[in-house]
Amino acid sequence: MVWMGMANNMKPTIWMENDQLIPIVTQSNPAPDELLQIIHCNWYVGCKSSRCSYRRYRFPCTAVCDPCQTENCDNPKNSQEVCTEEEEVDTDNLTH
């Protein structure tokens, strides 16, 4: 199989073979285990108290927050803040 002219450069550590070549996105966790434990909320009565881990750690709730699914959520961090022109970051002056 030739993909973008790289037929001989495909390493088995980057691609898995099961009758076809499939890219491996990652073999590690998307974040440290401590962070994954913090931002998982299954509190069954909504986000009114600090029992909601999103609210406790001052994160806005996300779609993976089971009770509220971000609709009608009582987490104050979910409020949409409007950024004014003065608050916007000037990306032209940023250095990498």
GIBELNOR-V26422 format. One record per backbone hydrogen bond with DSSP energy under -0.5 kcal/mol. NH is the residue of the N-H (numbers start at 1). CO is the residue of the C=O. E is the energy in kcal/mol with one decimal. If there is no record, write none. Layout:
nh->(NH,NH)
co->(CO,CO)
e->(E,E)
This chain:
nh->(3,4,6,9,10,11,14,15,16,18,18,22,22,24,25,35,36,37,38,39,40,41,46,52,53,56,57,58,59,65,66,66,69,71,73,76,78,79,81,83,87,88,91,93,94)
co->(1,2,3,6,7,9,11,11,22,16,20,16,20,14,23,32,32,33,34,35,37,39,43,49,51,52,53,55,54,62,41,64,65,68,70,74,75,76,79,81,84,84,89,90,91)
e->(-0.5,-0.5,-1.5,-0.6,-0.5,-0.7,-1.5,-1.8,-2.3,-0.5,-2.0,-2.1,-0.6,-1.6,-0.7,-0.5,-2.1,-2.0,-1.4,-2.0,-0.7,-0.5,-0.9,-1.5,-0.7,-2.6,-1.9,-1.4,-3.3,-1.8,-1.3,-1.0,-2.1,-1.7,-0.6,-0.6,-1.9,-1.2,-0.5,-0.5,-0.6,-1.0,-1.1,-1.0,-0.8)
